[in-house]
Amino acid sequence: MLVISIRSIFSDDKGNGRATAMAFATMVSSFGTDAYGINPANFDYNKPTLKKNKKTSGQNQKLFLNKPEWEIAPFCIGGGYGSDSSIEFYNSYLSYLSIDRNKFVNMFTDLASVLEFRNNILPGEKTDVNYDFELKWFSVNFSGPKFGAVNFSMADRVGLNTNVNSRDEYLPLTFQVNYDPGTQKTSLTNVNLAQSEAIAWWIRKYSLGYAKLFNFSPKSSVKALSIGFSVSLVHGFGNVSTYESKLNINTWGVKNNNGVNHVDSIKGKQDFHVQSALTDFFQDYKDGHEAKYTLFPTPAGLGYSFDFGITMQIGKQWKVAASVTDLGKITWDYNTITNNDTNYFAYYNFDLTVTDPTYNRLVDDLGGYQTQDSGTSFKSDMPTKIRAGLMYQPSDKFLIEANWYKGTNDLPGNTHYNIVTVGSEYYPLNYLPVRAGISVGGPGAFYISLGTGLRYRRFTLDIGTHGINQLIQNKRFSVAISSRIIL
């Protein structure tokens, strides 16, 4: 059974246009609704006061942004995909390795197909294949001068992760081919596959957060300190994961009879472990029924997560911050299927056609249908991430920020790699920010990000692209767009 998935460097802010444009180096400088999923301490922050500026020339008064009581971020969206090899590899690998056991069986009874798969589909080196998506339905931030700030957000994440082994690891050249001229039969033996661990899921977070900003004496070197946290109810709508997936297969006596291959015998051992939980939306689709999407489908898993953050302003120009996000677990207990298939198999004297019952039994065996167990719950961690950052802001028009972050696991939207990012923001015009950033580490190793936005009165629109250099190399790319309304 083959499952496709991703390992991505994109984090909880992939639906944030500003963060994407700055290579996700915004842990210190994202405030209000932009702080969701990054640093809950920044839900509450110092804001400019209402000012009126009457110029000597007699021009109209200019209204500066006052302290907002409400911030609303509706329908922010972002995502990306790619691979270490190329976008073409991403597309061909996904299409070639669909969960189609008929195609799988047919391939490993023909030497030319095996060589085609090994030499032209599998990568020369281990390769990450990526897809990642976030939709923040809305985020609402309410702040008051005395009690602090409260944030409520609802966001969906979809992640697919796979780490494709190199061709020498995935399908080593240890198999043997034997052709008998007398019978015109071919045997293909000792074929070994070592597939990669993988996970795919769709989860939704309903988050409630609180933060409080404490301002200190102007004479103090520490001017302000903000502390915040959030608690999330997690609904999981789909989870399919596989690990320790291996296969040894030996095929004897393959002969073509009038366009149909006949096989004397296929023997081998399959060793894979799969667990899945899917909401009814996927079950209907799988069973051939008309799938009807609803905004609130029955969750296949329930869980929780916690975020905690702190931000400190030092002097007038420096800020430091740290946060831990997505600390929690999900229990998957609806429409669950677990499969631990470590069985040997042997099938004799059949044709490679769907009209042959022996062939169909082999296909079902390789699909793991005979060893499935339904109704057993399982648990998964949340993609916990640790962040730290430093920001320097010499003026209202310019800032530069450096971040470090690292995941505690390789779940979708996370990575165990250390990643260092540097991003900057500059306002050549009061309503037009220009942003750029770089990140080093993780899949893809090096990224360049660019983006801009629009500030018009109390409306903000941000657009960001991450991996401009990766796009030029035809490997990886992501984009995000987000908005915010201040009331």
HELIX and SHEET records of a PDB file:
HELIX    1   1 GLY A   17  ALA A   21  1                                   5    
HELIX    2   2 GLY A   32  ALA A   35  5                                   4    
HELIX    3   3 PRO A   40  PHE A   43  5                                   4    
HELIX    4   4 ILE A   87  TYR A   96  1                                  10    
HELIX    5   5 ARG A  101  MET A  107  1                                   7    
HELIX    6   6 LEU A  111  GLU A  116  1                                   6    
HELIX    7   7 PHE A  117  ILE A  121  3                                   5    
HELIX    8   8 ARG A  167  TYR A  170  1                                   4    
HELIX    9   9 ASP A  280  LYS A  286  1                                   7    
HELIX   10  10 PRO A  357  LEU A  366  1                                  10    
HELIX   11  11 ILE A  468  ILE A  472  1                                   5    
SHEET    1   A 2 LYS A  52  ASN A  53  0                                        
SHEET    2   A 2 LYS A  62  LEU A  63 -1                                        
SHEET    1   B16 GLN A 176  ASP A 180  0                                        
SHEET    2   B16 LYS A 185  ALA A 194 -1                                        
SHEET    3   B16 VAL A 222  ASN A 257 -1                                        
SHEET    4   B16 ALA A 198  ASN A 215 -1                                        
SHEET    5   B16 GLY A 148  VAL A 164 -1                                        
SHEET    6   B16 THR A 127  GLY A 144 -1                                        
SHEET    7   B16 TRP A  70  SER A  83 -1                                        
SHEET    8   B16 ARG A 476  ILE A 486 -1                                        
SHEET    9   B16 PHE A 459  HIS A 466 -1                                        
SHEET   10   B16 PHE A 446  TYR A 456 -1                                        
SHEET   11   B16 LEU A 432  VAL A 440 -1                                        
SHEET   12   B16 ASN A 418  LEU A 429 -1                                        
SHEET   13   B16 PHE A 398  GLY A 407 -1                                        
SHEET   14   B16 LYS A 385  SER A 395 -1                                        
SHEET   15   B16 TRP A 318  TRP A 332 -1                                        
SHEET   16   B16 GLY A 301  ILE A 314 -1                                        
SHEET    1   C16 GLN A 176  ASP A 180  0                                        
SHEET    2   C16 LYS A 185  ALA A 194 -1                                        
SHEET    3   C16 VAL A 222  ASN A 257 -1                                        
SHEET    4   C16 ALA A 198  ASN A 215 -1                                        
SHEET    5   C16 GLY A 148  VAL A 164 -1                                        
SHEET    6   C16 THR A 127  GLY A 144 -1                                        
SHEET    7   C16 TRP A  70  SER A  83 -1                                        
SHEET    8   C16 ARG A 476  ILE A 486 -1                                        
SHEET    9   C16 PHE A 459  HIS A 466 -1                                        
SHEET   10   C16 PHE A 446  TYR A 456 -1                                        
SHEET   11   C16 LEU A 432  VAL A 440 -1                                        
SHEET   12   C16 ASN A 418  LEU A 429 -1                                        
SHEET   13   C16 PHE A 398  GLY A 407 -1                                        
SHEET   14   C16 LYS A 385  SER A 395 -1                                        
SHEET   15   C16 TRP A 318  TRP A 332 -1                                        
SHEET   16   C16 PHE A 378  ASP A 381 -1                                        
SHEET    1   D 6 GLN A 176  ASP A 180  0                                        
SHEET    2   D 6 LYS A 185  ALA A 194 -1                                        
SHEET    3   D 6 VAL A 222  ASN A 257 -1                                        
SHEET    4   D 6 VAL A 260  LEU A 278 -1                                        
SHEET    5   D 6 THR A 336  ASP A 341 -1                                        
SHEET    6   D 6 GLN A 372  SER A 374 -1                                        
SHEET    1   E 5 GLN A 176  ASP A 180  0                                        
SHEET    2   E 5 LYS A 185  ALA A 194 -1                                        
SHEET    3   E 5 VAL A 222  ASN A 257 -1                                        
SHEET    4   E 5 VAL A 260  LEU A 278 -1                                        
SHEET    5   E 5 TYR A 344  ASP A 351 -1                                        
END                                                                             
